[in-house]
Amino acid sequence: METIVLGIGETLVRDDRHWASWANWLGVPAHTLSALVGAAVAQGRDATDALRVLRPDMDVDEAYLARAAAGRGEHLDESDLYPDVRPALAELRAAGVRVVVAGNGTVRAGELLRALDLPADLVVTSAEWGVRKPDPAFFARVVEVAEAEPSATLYVGDHPADDLFPAAAAGLRTAHLRRGAYGHWWAEHPDVVGAADFRVNALTELVGVGSPPARTAFEDGSGAVGAARPARVSYLRGL
């Protein structure tokens, strides 16, 4: 692979703080909201549906602005990163791979991520591009900034509907990361297995992708290493 593009939430960044801050804002125990998020994930729905269970009339975007105005907006620091993020990204760059971080997020999230000075060539969020995953236009932008052919670009993410399927539809190679609620719950779904070129449990397994040896890394779950798989379309709401 010449370029590896990674999503943000539950790929690089843990969502613990995100959901805990929403629970605090809504005045409910963090466990209550976490359980509702889990139920939404298991039903193949958007995780933000959990917020609307608690507040059916909630406009999430307006609530986000209200939180920020009250001084309780987004926060992101080193402790929010998964421990494999820096070593994996640093090794990829050292191997001559272009590293891009591109995922759903606010303008503020982009600022906070860039302030962490990650070993990446580009860090950008959907709000900065004006288009969110899984919109095909988002992945058209990914192809533009990759500076490589789609077949030489790998998109890495945990969410089948937001990451895996639209990236494959855009002609990109794909790696499904078993991480976070979506990544774990849907890991063995036939559509996920069918669409993923690679299935990994940690970002450090990405080092050496596309290189000749290393059968132990990049096992696709079937015993084949890096074997291309046809993308499939799921009829589940969240997939």
C-alpha positions in Angstrom: 0.0 0.0 0.0 1.3 3.5 -0.8 -1.3 5.3 1.4 -3.2 4.3 4.5 -6.1 6.4 5.5 -7.6 5.9 9.0 -10.9 6.9 10.5 -11.1 8.7 13.8 -13.6 7.5 16.4 -12.9 4.0 17.7 -10.1 3.8 15.2 -7.6 6.3 16.7 -9.7 7.8 19.5 -11.6 6.0 22.2 -15.2 7.1 22.5 -15.4 6.9 26.3 -15.1 10.6 27.0 -17.5 11.4 24.2 -20.4 9.4 25.6 -19.6 10.2 29.2 -19.8 13.9 28.5 -23.2 13.4 26.8 -24.5 11.4 29.7 -23.3 14.2 32.1 -25.0 16.8 29.9 -28.3 14.9 29.9 -28.1 14.1 33.6 -28.1 10.3 33.3 -25.6 7.7 34.5 -22.9 7.0 32.0 -23.8 3.3 32.1 -27.4 4.1 31.0 -26.2 5.9 27.9 -23.6 3.3 27.2 -26.2 0.5 27.3 -28.4 2.4 24.9 -25.5 3.0 22.5 -24.9 -0.7 22.6 -28.5 -1.5 21.9 -28.4 0.9 18.9 -25.2 -0.8 17.6 -26.7 -4.3 17.9 -29.8 -3.2 16.0 -27.6 -1.8 13.2 -28.7 1.8 14.0 -26.8 5.0 14.3 -25.3 5.3 17.8 -26.7 8.8 18.2 -30.1 7.2 18.2 -29.3 6.5 21.9 -29.5 10.2 22.6 -32.9 10.4 21.1 -34.2 7.5 23.2 -33.5 9.7 26.2 -34.6 12.9 24.6 -36.9 12.1 21.6 -37.1 15.7 20.5 -33.4 16.3 20.7 -31.6 18.1 17.8 -28.1 16.7 18.3 -26.4 19.5 16.4 -28.1 22.2 18.5 -27.4 20.3 21.7 -23.7 20.1 20.7 -23.6 23.9 20.2 -25.4 24.4 23.6 -22.8 22.3 25.3 -20.0 24.3 23.7 -21.6 27.6 24.7 -21.8 26.3 28.3 -18.1 25.6 28.3 -18.7 21.8 28.1 -17.7 21.2 24.5 -15.3 18.7 23.0 -12.0 17.8 24.7 -9.3 15.5 23.3 -5.9 14.7 24.7 -3.3 12.0 24.6 -5.3 9.8 27.0 -8.0 9.5 24.4 -5.8 7.8 21.9 -5.6 4.1 21.7 -2.1 3.0 22.8 -1.2 1.5 19.4 -1.8 4.8 17.5 1.5 6.5 17.7 3.7 3.5 17.2 1.7 2.2 14.3 1.5 5.6 12.5 5.2 6.2 13.1 6.2 2.8 11.7 4.0 3.3 8.7 5.6 6.7 7.9 9.1 5.3 8.5 8.3 2.6 5.9 7.5 5.3 3.4 3.7 5.0 3.5 1.7 8.2 3.3 -0.5 8.4 6.4 -3.8 10.3 6.3 -6.4 10.6 9.1 -9.8 11.4 7.7 -13.1 10.7 9.5 -16.3 12.1 10.8 -15.8 14.9 13.2 -16.3 18.6 13.9 -14.0 21.4 13.0 -13.0 21.5 16.7 -12.1 17.8 16.6 -9.8 18.5 13.7 -8.1 21.2 15.6 -7.7 19.1 18.7 -6.3 16.1 16.7 -3.8 18.3 14.9 -2.7 19.7 18.2 -1.6 16.2 19.3 1.0 16.3 16.5 0.3 12.8 15.3 2.8 11.1 12.9 0.5 11.7 9.9 0.9 13.6 6.7 -2.7 15.0 6.8 -5.4 15.2 9.5 -8.8 16.3 8.4 -12.5 15.9 9.5 -15.8 15.6 7.7 -16.9 19.1 8.9 -13.8 20.6 7.4 -14.6 18.9 4.1 -18.3 19.7 4.3 -19.4 16.1 3.8 -19.7 13.1 6.2 -19.2 9.4 5.8 -20.7 7.3 4.4 -21.5 9.9 1.6 -19.6 8.9 -1.6 -18.4 12.5 -1.9 -16.4 11.9 1.3 -14.5 9.0 -0.2 -14.0 10.9 -3.4 -12.1 13.4 -1.2 -10.2 10.6 0.3 -9.1 9.5 -3.1 -7.9 13.0 -3.9 -5.8 13.5 -0.8 -4.4 9.9 -0.9 -2.0 10.9 -3.7 -2.1 7.3 -4.8 -4.3 5.1 -7.0 -7.4 3.7 -5.1 -6.0 0.2 -5.5 -2.9 1.3 -3.7 -4.8 3.1 -0.9 -6.1 1.3 2.2 -9.0 2.8 4.3 -9.0 1.5 7.9 -12.1 1.8 10.1 -14.3 0.0 12.6 -17.7 0.8 11.2 -19.0 -1.3 8.4 -21.6 1.2 7.0 -19.5 4.3 7.5 -16.1 2.9 6.7 -15.9 -0.5 5.0 -18.7 -0.6 2.5 -18.4 3.0 1.1 -14.6 2.8 0.9 -14.9 -0.5 -1.0 -17.5 1.1 -3.3 -15.1 3.9 -4.0 -12.5 1.4 -5.2 -10.3 1.6 -2.2 -8.7 -1.4 -0.4 -10.3 -1.9 3.0 -9.3 -3.0 6.5 -11.9 -3.7 9.1 -10.7 -3.0 12.6 -12.2 -5.1 15.4 -12.4 -2.2 17.9 -15.2 -0.4 19.6 -18.9 -1.5 19.7 -19.4 -1.6 15.9 -16.1 -3.2 15.2 -16.6 -6.0 17.7 -20.3 -6.6 17.2 -20.3 -6.8 13.4 -16.9 -8.3 12.9 -18.2 -11.7 11.8 -21.2 -10.5 9.8 -21.0 -12.1 6.3 -21.1 -8.7 4.6 -18.2 -7.5 6.7 -16.1 -10.6 6.0 -17.0 -10.4 2.3 -16.1 -6.7 1.9 -12.9 -6.5 3.9 -9.5 -7.0 2.2 -8.0 -7.2 5.6 -9.4 -7.8 9.1 -7.1 -6.6 12.0 -7.3 -6.4 15.7 -4.7 -3.6 16.2 -3.2 -0.8 14.1 0.2 -2.2 14.5 -0.9 -5.1 12.3 -1.0 -2.6 9.4 2.7 -2.2 9.3 3.9 -4.1 6.2 0.6 -4.2 4.4 1.2 -4.8 0.7 4.7 -6.0 1.3 5.6 -9.5 0.2 6.2 -11.5 3.5 4.5 -11.7 6.9 1.7 -14.2 6.9 1.1 -13.7 10.6 -0.1 -10.1 10.0 -3.1 -9.3 7.9 -4.8 -12.6 8.1 -8.3 -11.9 6.7 -9.9 -14.4 9.0 -10.1 -17.2 6.5 -6.4 -18.0 6.4 -5.8 -16.0 3.2 -3.4 -13.0 3.5 -4.5 -9.9 1.8 -6.9 -11.6 -0.5 -9.2 -9.2 -2.2 -12.9 -9.7 -1.5 -15.9 -8.4 -3.4 -17.8 -5.6 -1.6 -21.3 -6.5 -0.6 -24.3 -4.4 0.3 -26.1 -5.1 3.6 -29.8 -4.4 4.1 -29.4 -3.7 7.8 -30.2 -0.1 8.8 -26.8 0.5 10.3 -24.8 -1.4 7.8 
